[in-house]
Amino acid sequence: MRLDKFLKVSRIIKRRTVANDACDTEHVSVNGRRAKASYDVKEGDIVEITFGQRVLKFRVLQVKETVAKSDASALYEIIE
């Protein structure tokens, strides 16, 4: 699954276009490398997103095309 779609499905970022823009402006890195929106997310990847001064770092636990809002947090595990 594409990185921008994963960020939307997991509800880390509410809109796919916003997720795509975050990737284009190099605010998102996967496994220590800057990632484009088209990056193929896999289980076990470590994703780091910079929101201004705040940094969100998480591990991908599952990759699913669709999930219920209540189950979205099961797709990732926050680190630090």
N, C-alpha and C positions, 0 to 999 in steps of 0.2 A: 504494500500500500504506500502511496506517496506520502511524504512527510507532511505536507500542508493538509491533506485529508485526515491523517492520523490526529493532528493537533485539533482539528475540528470535531472529529468523532469522539475523541476522548474528552472534549469540552475544556481543554486547556486554553484554547483560543476560540472565541465564539463563532467567528466567521472564517470561511476558507480563504476569502480574499485578503483578510487581515493576516492570516497565517502565511499566505503567499508573499505578502509585502514584507513581513518580518524576516522571511528567508532571503528575499532579494536584497534587503538592507543589511545582511550579515549579522542579524541578532540571534541566529540559531546555529548551534553546532552539534554534531553527532560524533561521539567517540573522539572528541578533541579536535575535530576538523570542521570548518565552516561547511554548511550543507545547503544545497539548493532545495527548492520546493519539490522537485522531482525525485529526490533521494528515496530509495526503497527501504522503508523502515522494517527492521527485523526484531524478533524477540531478543532481549538482552542488550540492545543498543542503549547507550547512555546519551541522553539529549539534554542540552543546556540552552536555556532561553534567557536573554537579557531584556528586562523591562525597565528601562531607565537605570536607576541605581540598584534595582533588585534583580537577583539571579535565581532562576528556578532550574534545578537539576533533578532529573528523574530517570528511572530505568524502565524500559518498555517490557511489560510482562506478557501481554497478549496483543495480537493484531486481529481485529474483527472489523468487517465492513460496516455493521450497524450495531448499536447497543442502546439499551434504554438509558435514560438520563440518570437513574439511580445506580446503574451498573458501570457508568463511565469511569469512575475512579478505580475500578478493578483492572483497567488496562495498563496502569503504570504505578510505580512506587517512587515516592519522593525521597531523594537522597539529600542529606545535609539540611 
